[in-house]
Every structure is written in C-alpha cells, then in structure tokens.
Amino acid sequence: MVLVRLLLFIALAAIGVALLLWLVTRDPRYLRFIGMTLKFTLIVLAAILMWFVAERLLAPMLGTLI
C-alpha cells in the first residue's frame, strides 16, 4: 500500500506543478503532460491493484502446495 500512496503523491505533485506552469505560460504541452501523467498513473495503479488481487486469490492455493 505504501507503493500506491507514493505513486499517487508523486503523480499529484507532477500534475500540480504542470498545472501551475500551464496557468503561468498557457503552453498546451503542459496539458498534454497532465493527460499522459494521468493515463500512466491509472495504468500503473490498475496493475498494482490487480497484483494485490491475484496475490490474495492465489496465496491460499499456493500455501497448500508447499
């Protein structure tokens, strides 16, 4: 869970900085960066959460094999 919180904190910080830079410069590349950061964060978050679910479902089965 620490990994998820760290990912979200870093993503929110990057989005906040990019939003501030966009407000100052009105350069559209910062909006694209925000979009890419959001997409990447959601994909990585989904992968981490699927890993947690798989671990939760497979752990009892793997424990009986050992």
C-alpha positions in Angstrom: 0.0 0.0 0.0 3.0 2.3 0.5 3.8 1.9 -3.1 0.3 3.1 -4.1 0.4 6.1 -1.9 3.9 7.0 -3.1 2.8 6.7 -6.7 -0.3 8.9 -6.1 1.7 11.5 -4.2 4.3 11.8 -7.0 1.7 11.9 -9.7 -0.3 14.6 -7.9 2.8 16.7 -7.3 3.8 16.4 -11.0 0.2 17.3 -12.1 0.1 20.3 -9.7 3.4 21.6 -11.0 2.3 21.2 -14.6 -1.0 22.9 -13.9 0.8 25.8 -12.3 3.2 26.1 -15.2 0.2 25.9 -17.6 -1.6 28.7 -15.7 1.6 30.9 -16.0 2.5 30.2 -19.6 -0.7 28.9 -21.3 1.5 26.4 -23.2 -0.6 23.4 -24.3 2.3 20.9 -23.8 1.6 21.1 -20.0 -2.0 20.0 -20.6 -0.7 17.0 -22.7 1.8 16.2 -19.9 -1.1 16.2 -17.4 -3.1 13.9 -19.6 -0.2 11.5 -20.1 0.6 11.5 -16.4 -3.0 10.7 -15.5 -3.2 7.8 -18.0 0.2 6.4 -16.9 -0.8 6.7 -13.2 -4.1 4.9 -13.8 -2.5 2.1 -15.7 0.2 1.5 -13.1 -2.3 1.8 -10.3 -4.6 -0.8 -12.0 -1.6 -3.1 -12.5 -0.6 -2.8 -8.8 -4.1 -3.4 -7.6 -4.5 -6.4 -9.9 -1.3 -7.8 -8.5 -2.8 -7.4 -5.0 -6.0 -9.2 -6.0 -4.0 -12.0 -7.7 -1.8 -12.4 -4.6 -4.9 -12.5 -2.4 -6.6 -15.1 -4.5 -3.6 -17.3 -5.3 -1.9 -17.3 -1.8 -4.3 -19.9 -0.3 -3.8 -22.2 -3.2 -0.1 -21.9 -3.2 0.1 -22.3 0.5 -1.4 -25.8 0.4 1.1 -26.9 -2.3 4.1 -26.3 -0.1 
